[in-house]
């Protein structure tokens, strides 16, 4: 039977690592013309809304990627 604390700790730690790397790694930056085109395409009121969506998606993408990598390493090399 698995320890419930480890079941809770593994996803939380990887999400925290994803959050930290999202802060440390630069988010994608679009040029001015592409930025204004995306704002018009998605019917946003300003560029701030676009970059809020970009940062949220960037955080989710990095968190999911790091979760998969760390989970693979943990199961492959450290799991008894």
N, C-alpha and C positions, 0 to 999 in steps of 0.2 A: 504494500500500500504506500502511495506517495505521501510525503510530508505536505500538509496543506500550506505551510509557510513557504516552501520552495515553489509550489504551484503558483502562489501569489507573487513571490519575489522575482521570478524570472521575467515575466512580461513587464513588470513595473521598472525593473532595472534597465531593460533594453529601451523602453520608452523614454526613460530619463536620459540615456545616452543619445537617443535620437534628438531629444530636445536640445541637449548641449551642443551636438554637432550642427544642428540647424542654426544655432546662434553663432557658432564659430565659422562655419562655411558660408561663403557669400551666396545669396539667393540669385537666381538668374536675373539679369538686367536686359531689358529690351531697349532697342533704340527709340528715339522720340516718335518716329513715324509709325512704328509697329505698336507702340504703347497707345497712341491716340486711335489707331485703327481697332485695337482690341477693346478700348473703352467704348467706342461707337458700336462695335459688333455685339458686345454683351449688354449694351444699354445701361452702363454705369454712369454715375453722376460725376465722378472725378477719378483721377489717377490713384488716389489713396485707396479707394475701394478695390481697384485692380490689384494693387500690391498687397492688400490684406488677403485677398484670395490666393495670390501667388505664394505668400509666406505660409498660409495654412496648408496648401497642397505640398509645398516644399517640406514642411515639418512632417506631414504624414508619409510622404515618400521616403524620406531619410529614416524615419522611425521604423517603417516596415522593412526597409532594406537591412538596417542594422539588426533588427530582431531576427530576420532570417539567417543572417551571417553568424551572429552570436549563438543562436540556437543550434545551428549546424555544428559549430565548433564545440559547443558544450556537449552535445549528444555524441559527437564523433570521438572526442579525446578525453573528456573529463567525467562522463557518466560511468558509474561503476556497474 
